[in-house]
Amino acid sequence: MRNLLFHLALPLALLSSCGSDKSPADSPATTTPAADATVPASTEVAAAQALADSLVALPTADPADKAAARRYAQFVAAWQGSDLDASVKEHPVVRNGWARYRYVLRTVARSRGLPRVQPEDVATWNGLAGRCETVATMLLALTKEPNMTATQALPTLLGFEGGTGQARFAAERHLKYLLHPQTRNQ
């Protein structure tokens, strides 16, 4: 019986904070010093810069990949450096969108060195990075809005996650196409 209650209570507790204007970190029981609040932002920016540097250093990196990786790092730095509330900046939907954006960049960079690559593949890859940049620009528009709450920002956040999700799906599908043994096997 106790196990059943735990299985019911945990999803309800997780759902109760979904879309709220306050992050769980803002609760009085888990308040941390203000110095710790800057650490996640610098960590995110450092991780984005490290990813960009690693993609730029790849021997098969195309100039378009290098530019896309640098723009990704700039987007993350602008997002983390904004005055938005932590409940918006660190919303799970945003984290998922950034993860999908990273996946697209890594997949495109990995795909450049594959055999059987044609010019139309390059156009597809450049378009995927462009899709991610478009929705990231849409996301950064939130930084100009004063007093934005997570509830108010949710439609834009979901648009960012959905746009990067579509790009991720297309990148994964195209990579599987290129890796398939029957692709352009003439």
KEKOLVO-746159 format. One record per atom (N, C-alpha, C): residue in one letter; residue number from 1; y, z, x. Coordinates in Angstrom, 2 decimals. Layout:
% residues N
(a, NUM, (Y, Z, X));
...
END
This chain:
% residues 186
(m, 1, (-1.19, 0.00, 0.83));
(m, 1, (0.00, 0.00, 0.00));
(m, 1, (1.26, 0.00, 0.88));
(r, 2, (1.22, 0.83, 1.92));
(r, 2, (2.38, 0.91, 2.80));
(r, 2, (2.60, -0.43, 3.52));
(n, 3, (1.53, -1.08, 3.91));
(n, 3, (1.62, -2.37, 4.56));
(n, 3, (2.23, -3.42, 3.63));
(l, 4, (1.86, -3.37, 2.38));
(l, 4, (2.39, -4.30, 1.39));
(l, 4, (3.89, -4.12, 1.22));
(l, 5, (4.34, -2.87, 1.18));
(l, 5, (5.78, -2.61, 1.05));
(l, 5, (6.55, -3.11, 2.27));
(f, 6, (5.94, -2.93, 3.44));
(f, 6, (6.59, -3.39, 4.66));
(f, 6, (6.74, -4.92, 4.64));
(h, 7, (5.71, -5.61, 4.20));
(h, 7, (5.77, -7.08, 4.15));
(h, 7, (6.77, -7.58, 3.12));
(l, 8, (7.03, -6.79, 2.09));
(l, 8, (8.03, -7.18, 1.10));
(l, 8, (9.44, -6.79, 1.54));
(a, 9, (9.56, -5.66, 2.21));
(a, 9, (10.88, -5.15, 2.57));
(a, 9, (11.50, -5.93, 3.73));
(l, 10, (10.69, -6.34, 4.69));
(l, 10, (11.23, -7.03, 5.86));
(l, 10, (11.92, -8.35, 5.50));
(p, 11, (11.28, -9.24, 4.73));
(p, 11, (12.00, -10.47, 4.37));
(p, 11, (13.26, -10.20, 3.54));
(l, 12, (13.21, -9.19, 2.68));
(l, 12, (14.40, -8.87, 1.88));
(l, 12, (15.53, -8.37, 2.76));
(a, 13, (15.19, -7.57, 3.76));
(a, 13, (16.21, -7.07, 4.67));
(a, 13, (16.82, -8.20, 5.48));
(l, 14, (15.99, -9.14, 5.91));
(l, 14, (16.52, -10.27, 6.67));
(l, 14, (17.39, -11.17, 5.80));
(l, 15, (16.99, -11.37, 4.56));
(l, 15, (17.77, -12.21, 3.66));
(l, 15, (19.09, -11.56, 3.25));
(s, 16, (19.12, -10.25, 3.24));
(s, 16, (20.34, -9.58, 2.80));
(s, 16, (21.51, -9.84, 3.73));
(s, 17, (21.23, -10.08, 5.01));
(s, 17, (22.33, -10.34, 5.95));
(s, 17, (22.62, -11.83, 6.08));
(c, 18, (21.80, -12.68, 5.50));
(c, 18, (22.00, -14.12, 5.62));
(c, 18, (23.24, -14.55, 4.83));
(g, 19, (24.20, -15.15, 5.53));
(g, 19, (25.41, -15.63, 4.88));
(g, 19, (26.45, -14.56, 4.63));
(s, 20, (26.22, -13.35, 5.12));
(s, 20, (27.20, -12.30, 4.88));
(s, 20, (28.39, -12.47, 5.81));
(d, 21, (29.46, -11.82, 5.46));
(d, 21, (30.68, -11.92, 6.27));
(d, 21, (30.65, -10.99, 7.47));
(k, 22, (29.74, -10.08, 7.49));
(k, 22, (29.63, -9.13, 8.60));
(k, 22, (28.31, -9.37, 9.30));
(s, 23, (28.35, -9.35, 10.62));
(s, 23, (27.11, -9.51, 11.36));
(s, 23, (26.42, -8.16, 11.45));
(p, 24, (25.09, -8.15, 11.65));
(p, 24, (24.39, -6.88, 11.80));
(p, 24, (24.91, -6.07, 12.98));
(a, 25, (25.47, -6.74, 13.97));
(a, 25, (26.01, -6.03, 15.13));
(a, 25, (27.26, -5.23, 14.79));
(d, 26, (27.91, -5.53, 13.66));
(d, 26, (29.12, -4.82, 13.27));
(d, 26, (28.84, -3.52, 12.53));
(s, 27, (27.59, -3.24, 12.26));
(s, 27, (27.27, -2.02, 11.52));
(s, 27, (27.54, -0.81, 12.40));
(p, 28, (27.90, 0.34, 11.81));
(p, 28, (28.25, 1.51, 12.60));
(p, 28, (27.10, 2.01, 13.46));
(a, 29, (25.87, 1.80, 13.04));
(a, 29, (24.73, 2.32, 13.80));
(a, 29, (24.51, 1.55, 15.09));
(t, 30, (24.94, 0.31, 15.15));
(t, 30, (24.67, -0.49, 16.34));
(t, 30, (25.94, -0.97, 17.03));
(t, 31, (27.04, -0.26, 16.87));
(t, 31, (28.28, -0.67, 17.50));
(t, 31, (28.17, -0.49, 19.01));
(t, 32, (28.62, -1.51, 19.75));
(t, 32, (28.59, -1.45, 21.20));
(t, 32, (30.02, -1.50, 21.72));
(p, 33, (30.23, -1.14, 22.97));
(p, 33, (31.58, -1.18, 23.52));
(p, 33, (32.15, -2.59, 23.53));
(a, 34, (33.47, -2.68, 23.54));
(a, 34, (34.14, -3.98, 23.49));
(a, 34, (33.84, -4.82, 24.73));
(a, 35, (33.55, -4.19, 25.85));
(a, 35, (33.24, -4.94, 27.06));
(a, 35, (31.97, -5.75, 26.89));
(d, 36, (31.02, -5.24, 26.12));
(d, 36, (29.79, -5.97, 25.89));
(d, 36, (30.00, -7.17, 24.99));
(a, 37, (31.06, -7.21, 24.22));
(a, 37, (31.30, -8.31, 23.29));
(a, 37, (31.61, -9.61, 24.03));
(t, 38, (32.15, -9.52, 25.24));
(t, 38, (32.47, -10.73, 25.98));
(t, 38, (31.27, -11.28, 26.74));
(v, 39, (30.26, -10.48, 26.94));
(v, 39, (29.10, -10.92, 27.71));
(v, 39, (28.36, -12.08, 27.04));
(p, 40, (28.06, -12.03, 25.70));
(p, 40, (27.35, -13.16, 25.11));
(p, 40, (28.12, -14.48, 25.21));
(a, 41, (29.43, -14.42, 25.07));
(a, 41, (30.21, -15.66, 25.14));
(a, 41, (30.11, -16.27, 26.53));
(s, 42, (30.27, -15.47, 27.56));
(s, 42, (30.20, -16.01, 28.91));
(s, 42, (28.78, -16.44, 29.24));
(t, 43, (27.79, -15.77, 28.70));
(t, 43, (26.40, -16.15, 28.92));
(t, 43, (26.11, -17.50, 28.27));
(e, 44, (26.60, -17.70, 27.05));
(e, 44, (26.39, -18.97, 26.36));
(e, 44, (27.08, -20.11, 27.11));
(v, 45, (28.29, -19.86, 27.56));
(v, 45, (29.04, -20.89, 28.28));
(v, 45, (28.36, -21.20, 29.61));
(a, 46, (27.90, -20.15, 30.30));
(a, 46, (27.22, -20.36, 31.58));
(a, 46, (25.92, -21.14, 31.38));
(a, 47, (25.19, -20.82, 30.32));
(a, 47, (23.94, -21.54, 30.04));
(a, 47, (24.22, -23.01, 29.70));
(a, 48, (25.27, -23.26, 28.93));
(a, 48, (25.63, -24.64, 28.59));
(a, 48, (26.05, -25.41, 29.84));
(q, 49, (26.80, -24.74, 30.71));
(q, 49, (27.22, -25.40, 31.94));
(q, 49, (26.03, -25.67, 32.86));
(a, 50, (25.08, -24.73, 32.91));
(a, 50, (23.88, -24.93, 33.72));
(a, 50, (23.06, -26.10, 33.20));
(l, 51, (22.94, -26.21, 31.88));
(l, 51, (22.22, -27.35, 31.30));
(l, 51, (22.92, -28.65, 31.64));
(a, 52, (24.23, -28.67, 31.50));
(a, 52, (24.99, -29.88, 31.82));
(a, 52, (24.82, -30.25, 33.29));
(d, 53, (24.89, -29.26, 34.17));
(d, 53, (24.72, -29.53, 35.60));
(d, 53, (23.33, -30.07, 35.91));
(s, 54, (22.32, -29.51, 35.25));
(s, 54, (20.95, -29.98, 35.51));
(s, 54, (20.75, -31.40, 34.99));
(l, 55, (21.35, -31.73, 33.86));
(l, 55, (21.22, -33.10, 33.35));
(l, 55, (22.00, -34.10, 34.20));
(v, 56, (23.13, -33.67, 34.72));
(v, 56, (23.93, -34.55, 35.57));
(v, 56, (23.21, -34.80, 36.90));
(a, 57, (22.46, -33.81, 37.38));
(a, 57, (21.78, -33.92, 38.66));
(a, 57, (20.48, -34.73, 38.60));
(l, 58, (20.01, -35.06, 37.41));
(l, 58, (18.78, -35.84, 37.30));
(l, 58, (18.94, -37.21, 37.95));
(p, 59, (17.91, -37.65, 38.69));
(p, 59, (18.03, -38.97, 39.33));
(p, 59, (18.06, -40.12, 38.33));
(t, 60, (17.46, -39.93, 37.16));
(t, 60, (17.44, -41.00, 36.16));
(t, 60, (18.59, -40.89, 35.17));
(a, 61, (19.52, -39.97, 35.43));
(a, 61, (20.62, -39.74, 34.49));
(a, 61, (21.54, -40.95, 34.41));
(d, 62, (21.78, -41.37, 33.22));
(d, 62, (22.69, -42.48, 32.93));
(d, 62, (24.12, -41.91, 32.87));
(p, 63, (25.13, -42.70, 33.18));
(p, 63, (26.50, -42.19, 33.03));
(p, 63, (26.81, -41.67, 31.62));
(a, 64, (26.21, -42.29, 30.61));
(a, 64, (26.42, -41.81, 29.24));
(a, 64, (25.81, -40.42, 29.05));
(d, 65, (24.66, -40.17, 29.69));
(d, 65, (24.03, -38.85, 29.61));
(d, 65, (24.89, -37.80, 30.30));
(k, 66, (25.44, -38.16, 31.44));
(k, 66, (26.29, -37.22, 32.17));
(k, 66, (27.52, -36.86, 31.35));
(a, 67, (28.13, -37.86, 30.75));
(a, 67, (29.32, -37.61, 29.92));
(a, 67, (28.95, -36.77, 28.70));
(a, 68, (27.81, -37.06, 28.07));
(a, 68, (27.38, -36.29, 26.89));
(a, 68, (27.09, -34.84, 27.26));
(a, 69, (26.48, -34.62, 28.42));
(a, 69, (26.18, -33.25, 28.86));
(a, 69, (27.46, -32.48, 29.13));
(r, 70, (28.43, -33.13, 29.74));
(r, 70, (29.71, -32.46, 30.01));
(r, 70, (30.45, -32.14, 28.71));
(r, 71, (30.39, -33.07, 27.75));
(r, 71, (31.04, -32.81, 26.46));
(r, 71, (30.35, -31.66, 25.73));
(y, 72, (29.03, -31.58, 25.84));
(y, 72, (28.30, -30.46, 25.22));
(y, 72, (28.81, -29.14, 25.80));
(a, 73, (28.93, -29.06, 27.12));
(a, 73, (29.41, -27.83, 27.75));
(a, 73, (30.84, -27.51, 27.29));
(q, 74, (31.67, -28.53, 27.13));
(q, 74, (33.04, -28.32, 26.65));
(q, 74, (33.05, -27.82, 25.21));
(f, 75, (32.17, -28.37, 24.38));
(f, 75, (32.08, -27.93, 22.98));
(f, 75, (31.68, -26.46, 22.91));
(v, 76, (30.67, -26.08, 23.70));
(v, 76, (30.21, -24.69, 23.68));
(v, 76, (31.31, -23.76, 24.19));
(a, 77, (31.98, -24.15, 25.26));
(a, 77, (33.06, -23.32, 25.80));
(a, 77, (34.20, -23.16, 24.79));
(a, 78, (34.55, -24.24, 24.10));
(a, 78, (35.61, -24.16, 23.09));
(a, 78, (35.18, -23.29, 21.92));
(w, 79, (33.93, -23.41, 21.50));
(w, 79, (33.42, -22.62, 20.37));
(w, 79, (33.38, -21.14, 20.74));
(q, 80, (32.83, -20.81, 21.90));
(q, 80, (32.71, -19.42, 22.31));
(q, 80, (34.07, -18.82, 22.66));
(g, 81, (35.00, -19.63, 23.12));
(g, 81, (36.33, -19.13, 23.48));
(g, 81, (37.29, -19.02, 22.31));
(s, 82, (36.85, -19.42, 21.14));
(s, 82, (37.73, -19.39, 19.97));
(s, 82, (37.91, -17.96, 19.46));
(d, 83, (38.86, -17.80, 18.55));
(d, 83, (39.16, -16.49, 17.97));
(d, 83, (38.36, -16.22, 16.70));
(l, 84, (37.34, -17.00, 16.45));
(l, 84, (36.54, -16.80, 15.25));
(l, 84, (35.80, -15.47, 15.31));
(d, 85, (35.49, -14.95, 14.15));
(d, 85, (34.72, -13.73, 14.04));
(d, 85, (33.32, -13.96, 14.61));
(a, 86, (32.74, -12.91, 15.16));
(a, 86, (31.39, -13.02, 15.75));
(a, 86, (30.36, -13.40, 14.70));
(s, 87, (30.58, -13.03, 13.44));
(s, 87, (29.61, -13.38, 12.40));
(s, 87, (29.58, -14.89, 12.17));
(v, 88, (30.65, -15.59, 12.52));
(v, 88, (30.67, -17.04, 12.41));
(v, 88, (30.15, -17.67, 13.69));
(k, 89, (30.67, -17.21, 14.83));
(k, 89, (30.30, -17.81, 16.11));
(k, 89, (28.82, -17.65, 16.43));
(e, 90, (28.25, -16.52, 16.08));
(e, 90, (26.86, -16.25, 16.43));
(e, 90, (25.94, -16.32, 15.22));
(h, 91, (26.33, -17.05, 14.22));
(h, 91, (25.51, -17.22, 13.02));
(h, 91, (24.21, -17.92, 13.41));
(p, 92, (23.08, -17.53, 12.83));
(p, 92, (21.80, -18.17, 13.17));
(p, 92, (21.80, -19.68, 12.96));
(v, 93, (22.53, -20.16, 11.98));
(v, 93, (22.60, -21.60, 11.73));
(v, 93, (23.28, -22.30, 12.90));
(v, 94, (24.30, -21.68, 13.47));
(v, 94, (25.00, -22.27, 14.61));
(v, 94, (24.10, -22.27, 15.84));
(r, 95, (23.42, -21.15, 16.07));
(r, 95, (22.50, -21.09, 17.22));
(r, 95, (21.43, -22.16, 17.11));
(n, 96, (20.92, -22.37, 15.91));
(n, 96, (19.91, -23.40, 15.69));
(n, 96, (20.49, -24.79, 15.94));
(g, 97, (21.72, -25.00, 15.52));
(g, 97, (22.37, -26.29, 15.76));
(g, 97, (22.57, -26.57, 17.24));
(w, 98, (23.00, -25.55, 18.00));
(w, 98, (23.17, -25.73, 19.45));
(w, 98, (21.82, -26.01, 20.10));
(a, 99, (20.76, -25.34, 19.65));
(a, 99, (19.43, -25.58, 20.22));
(a, 99, (18.98, -27.01, 19.97));
(r, 100, (19.26, -27.51, 18.79));
(r, 100, (18.90, -28.90, 18.47));
(r, 100, (19.72, -29.88, 19.31));
(y, 101, (20.97, -29.57, 19.51));
(y, 101, (21.84, -30.41, 20.35));
(y, 101, (21.27, -30.48, 21.77));
(r, 102, (20.88, -29.31, 22.32));
(r, 102, (20.29, -29.28, 23.66));
(r, 102, (19.01, -30.11, 23.71));
(y, 103, (18.19, -30.00, 22.67));
(y, 103, (16.94, -30.76, 22.63));
(y, 103, (17.22, -32.26, 22.69));
(v, 104, (18.21, -32.71, 21.94));
(v, 104, (18.55, -34.14, 21.94));
(v, 104, (18.98, -34.57, 23.34));
(l, 105, (19.82, -33.78, 23.99));
(l, 105, (20.29, -34.15, 25.33));
(l, 105, (19.14, -34.21, 26.32));
(r, 106, (18.25, -33.21, 26.27));
(r, 106, (17.10, -33.21, 27.20));
(r, 106, (16.14, -34.36, 26.91));
(t, 107, (15.90, -34.64, 25.64));
(t, 107, (14.98, -35.72, 25.27));
(t, 107, (15.53, -37.08, 25.69));
(v, 108, (16.80, -37.29, 25.48));
(v, 108, (17.41, -38.56, 25.88));
(v, 108, (17.34, -38.72, 27.39));
(a, 109, (17.64, -37.67, 28.13));
(a, 109, (17.59, -37.75, 29.59));
(a, 109, (16.16, -38.00, 30.07));
(r, 110, (15.20, -37.38, 29.42));
(r, 110, (13.79, -37.58, 29.80));
(r, 110, (13.34, -39.00, 29.48));
(s, 111, (13.82, -39.55, 28.40));
(s, 111, (13.38, -40.88, 27.96));
(s, 111, (13.89, -42.00, 28.85));
(r, 112, (14.96, -41.78, 29.58));
(r, 112, (15.55, -42.85, 30.39));
(r, 112, (14.56, -43.39, 31.42));
(g, 113, (13.73, -42.55, 31.99));
(g, 113, (12.83, -42.99, 33.05));
(g, 113, (11.48, -43.48, 32.59));
(l, 114, (11.26, -43.57, 31.30));
(l, 114, (9.96, -44.01, 30.80));
(l, 114, (9.78, -45.51, 30.97));
(p, 115, (8.51, -45.94, 31.14));
(p, 115, (8.27, -47.38, 31.19));
(p, 115, (8.47, -48.01, 29.81));
(r, 116, (8.56, -49.30, 29.78));
(r, 116, (8.68, -50.09, 28.54));
(r, 116, (10.00, -49.83, 27.81));
(v, 117, (11.03, -49.45, 28.55));
(v, 117, (12.33, -49.19, 27.93));
(v, 117, (13.09, -50.51, 27.79));
(q, 118, (13.64, -50.73, 26.63));
(q, 118, (14.39, -51.95, 26.32));
(q, 118, (15.86, -51.58, 26.06));
(p, 119, (16.75, -52.56, 26.07));
(p, 119, (18.17, -52.26, 25.79));
(p, 119, (18.41, -51.61, 24.43));
(e, 120, (17.60, -51.95, 23.43));
(e, 120, (17.79, -51.32, 22.12));
(e, 120, (17.48, -49.83, 22.15));
(d, 121, (16.59, -49.41, 23.07));
(d, 121, (16.31, -47.99, 23.22));
(d, 121, (17.53, -47.26, 23.75));
(v, 122, (18.20, -47.86, 24.70));
(v, 122, (19.41, -47.26, 25.28));
(v, 122, (20.48, -47.10, 24.20));
(a, 123, (20.62, -48.11, 23.35));
(a, 123, (21.60, -48.02, 22.26));
(a, 123, (21.23, -46.90, 21.29));
(t, 124, (19.94, -46.74, 21.03));
(t, 124, (19.48, -45.66, 20.15));
(t, 124, (19.82, -44.31, 20.75));
(w, 125, (19.53, -44.12, 22.03));
(w, 125, (19.79, -42.83, 22.68));
(w, 125, (21.27, -42.50, 22.69));
(n, 126, (22.10, -43.49, 23.02));
(n, 126, (23.54, -43.24, 23.05));
(n, 126, (24.05, -42.89, 21.65));
(g, 127, (23.46, -43.48, 20.63));
(g, 127, (23.85, -43.16, 19.26));
(g, 127, (23.47, -41.74, 18.87));
(l, 128, (22.34, -41.23, 19.39));
(l, 128, (21.92, -39.87, 19.06));
(l, 128, (22.88, -38.85, 19.66));
(a, 129, (23.27, -39.07, 20.90));
(a, 129, (24.24, -38.16, 21.51));
(a, 129, (25.57, -38.23, 20.77));
(g, 130, (25.94, -39.42, 20.32));
(g, 130, (27.17, -39.58, 19.56));
(g, 130, (27.14, -38.85, 18.22));
(r, 131, (25.96, -38.84, 17.57));
(r, 131, (25.82, -38.09, 16.31));
(r, 131, (26.06, -36.61, 16.53));
(c, 132, (25.46, -36.09, 17.61));
(c, 132, (25.64, -34.66, 17.90));
(c, 132, (27.10, -34.34, 18.20));
(e, 133, (27.76, -35.23, 18.92));
(e, 133, (29.17, -35.00, 19.23));
(e, 133, (30.04, -35.03, 17.97));
(t, 134, (29.69, -35.89, 17.05));
(t, 134, (30.46, -35.98, 15.80));
(t, 134, (30.37, -34.68, 15.01));
(v, 135, (29.16, -34.14, 14.86));
(v, 135, (29.03, -32.91, 14.07));
(v, 135, (29.56, -31.71, 14.84));
(a, 136, (29.52, -31.75, 16.18));
(a, 136, (30.12, -30.66, 16.96));
(a, 136, (31.64, -30.67, 16.81));
(t, 137, (32.23, -31.85, 16.74));
(t, 137, (33.67, -31.95, 16.50));
(t, 137, (34.02, -31.37, 15.13));
(m, 138, (33.17, -31.65, 14.15));
(m, 138, (33.36, -31.10, 12.81));
(m, 138, (33.28, -29.56, 12.86));
(l, 139, (32.35, -29.05, 13.66));
(l, 139, (32.21, -27.60, 13.79));
(l, 139, (33.44, -26.98, 14.45));
(l, 140, (33.95, -27.64, 15.48));
(l, 140, (35.12, -27.10, 16.19));
(l, 140, (36.37, -27.08, 15.33));
(a, 141, (36.39, -27.86, 14.26));
(a, 141, (37.55, -27.82, 13.36));
(a, 141, (37.69, -26.45, 12.72));
(l, 142, (36.60, -25.69, 12.64));
(l, 142, (36.67, -24.33, 12.08));
(l, 142, (37.52, -23.40, 12.94));
(t, 143, (37.62, -23.69, 14.23));
(t, 143, (38.36, -22.80, 15.12));
(t, 143, (39.86, -22.82, 14.83));
(k, 144, (40.31, -23.83, 14.12));
(k, 144, (41.74, -23.93, 13.78));
(k, 144, (42.08, -23.23, 12.48));
(e, 145, (41.07, -22.80, 11.74));
(e, 145, (41.29, -22.12, 10.46));
(e, 145, (41.48, -20.62, 10.70));
(p, 146, (42.53, -20.03, 10.14));
(p, 146, (42.73, -18.59, 10.33));
(p, 146, (41.81, -17.77, 9.42));
(n, 147, (41.33, -16.67, 9.93));
(n, 147, (40.54, -15.70, 9.17));
(n, 147, (39.34, -16.32, 8.46));
(m, 148, (38.60, -17.14, 9.14));
(m, 148, (37.42, -17.78, 8.57));
(m, 148, (36.26, -16.78, 8.56));
(t, 149, (35.63, -16.65, 7.40));
(t, 149, (34.46, -15.78, 7.28));
(t, 149, (33.21, -16.63, 7.32));
(a, 150, (32.07, -15.98, 7.52));
(a, 150, (30.80, -16.71, 7.58));
(a, 150, (30.50, -17.39, 6.25));
(t, 151, (30.85, -16.74, 5.15));
(t, 151, (30.60, -17.33, 3.84));
(t, 151, (31.45, -18.58, 3.64));
(q, 152, (32.71, -18.53, 4.05));
(q, 152, (33.58, -19.70, 3.92));
(q, 152, (33.14, -20.83, 4.84));
(a, 153, (32.64, -20.48, 6.01));
(a, 153, (32.27, -21.48, 7.01));
(a, 153, (30.88, -22.06, 6.79));
(l, 154, (30.09, -21.44, 5.92));
(l, 154, (28.69, -21.84, 5.78));
(l, 154, (28.48, -23.32, 5.48));
(p, 155, (29.23, -23.97, 4.60));
(p, 155, (29.00, -25.41, 4.39));
(p, 155, (29.17, -26.24, 5.67));
(t, 156, (30.18, -25.91, 6.46));
(t, 156, (30.38, -26.63, 7.72));
(t, 156, (29.28, -26.31, 8.71));
(l, 157, (28.88, -25.04, 8.76));
(l, 157, (27.80, -24.64, 9.67));
(l, 157, (26.50, -25.36, 9.31));
(l, 158, (26.22, -25.45, 8.02));
(l, 158, (25.01, -26.15, 7.58));
(l, 158, (25.10, -27.65, 7.86));
(g, 159, (26.30, -28.21, 7.76));
(g, 159, (26.49, -29.61, 8.12));
(g, 159, (26.23, -29.86, 9.60));
(f, 160, (26.67, -28.92, 10.43));
(f, 160, (26.41, -29.01, 11.87));
(f, 160, (24.92, -28.93, 12.15));
(e, 161, (24.26, -27.96, 11.54));
(e, 161, (22.82, -27.81, 11.76));
(e, 161, (22.06, -29.03, 11.24));
(g, 162, (22.45, -29.52, 10.08));
(g, 162, (21.77, -30.69, 9.51));
(g, 162, (21.97, -31.95, 10.34));
(g, 163, (23.19, -32.15, 10.82));
(g, 163, (23.47, -33.32, 11.65));
(g, 163, (22.71, -33.31, 12.96));
(t, 164, (22.69, -32.15, 13.61));
(t, 164, (21.93, -32.06, 14.86));
(t, 164, (20.43, -32.12, 14.58));
(g, 165, (20.02, -31.63, 13.42));
(g, 165, (18.60, -31.70, 13.05));
(g, 165, (18.15, -33.14, 12.84));
(q, 166, (18.99, -33.95, 12.21));
(q, 166, (18.65, -35.36, 12.03));
(q, 166, (18.58, -36.08, 13.38));
(a, 167, (19.51, -35.76, 14.27));
(a, 167, (19.49, -36.37, 15.60));
(a, 167, (18.25, -35.92, 16.38));
(r, 168, (17.88, -34.64, 16.23));
(r, 168, (16.69, -34.14, 16.91));
(r, 168, (15.44, -34.85, 16.41));
(f, 169, (15.34, -35.00, 15.10));
(f, 169, (14.18, -35.68, 14.53));
(f, 169, (14.10, -37.13, 15.02));
(a, 170, (15.23, -37.82, 15.04));
(a, 170, (15.25, -39.21, 15.50));
(a, 170, (14.90, -39.29, 16.98));
(a, 171, (15.37, -38.35, 17.80));
(a, 171, (15.05, -38.35, 19.23));
(a, 171, (13.56, -38.11, 19.44));
(e, 172, (13.02, -37.16, 18.71));
(e, 172, (11.59, -36.86, 18.84));
(e, 172, (10.74, -38.06, 18.40));
(r, 173, (11.11, -38.68, 17.30));
(r, 173, (10.38, -39.84, 16.79));
(r, 173, (10.44, -40.99, 17.79));
(h, 174, (11.61, -41.24, 18.36));
(h, 174, (11.75, -42.35, 19.31));
(h, 174, (10.98, -42.06, 20.59));
(l, 175, (10.98, -40.82, 21.05));
(l, 175, (10.22, -40.47, 22.25));
(l, 175, (8.72, -40.67, 22.01));
(k, 176, (8.23, -40.25, 20.85));
(k, 176, (6.81, -40.45, 20.54));
(k, 176, (6.48, -41.94, 20.48));
(y, 177, (7.39, -42.72, 19.97));
(y, 177, (7.20, -44.17, 19.91));
(y, 177, (7.06, -44.73, 21.32));
(l, 178, (7.92, -44.31, 22.24));
(l, 178, (7.86, -44.83, 23.60));
(l, 178, (6.63, -44.33, 24.36));
(l, 179, (6.17, -43.13, 24.03));
(l, 179, (5.00, -42.58, 24.72));
(l, 179, (3.68, -43.11, 24.18));
(h, 180, (3.70, -43.72, 23.01));
(h, 180, (2.47, -44.22, 22.41));
(h, 180, (1.92, -45.37, 23.26));
(p, 181, (0.60, -45.38, 23.51));
(p, 181, (0.03, -46.40, 24.40));
(p, 181, (0.15, -47.83, 23.87));
(q, 182, (0.29, -48.02, 22.58));
(q, 182, (0.36, -49.37, 22.02));
(q, 182, (1.79, -49.92, 21.93));
(t, 183, (2.78, -49.13, 22.32));
(t, 183, (4.17, -49.58, 22.23));
(t, 183, (4.44, -50.66, 23.27));
(r, 184, (4.83, -51.83, 22.82));
(r, 184, (5.21, -52.95, 23.70));
(r, 184, (4.16, -53.17, 24.78));
(n, 185, (2.93, -53.21, 24.37));
(n, 185, (1.81, -53.29, 25.31));
(n, 185, (1.38, -54.74, 25.52));
(q, 186, (2.30, -55.65, 25.67));
(q, 186, (1.93, -57.06, 25.83));
(q, 186, (2.10, -57.51, 27.24));
END
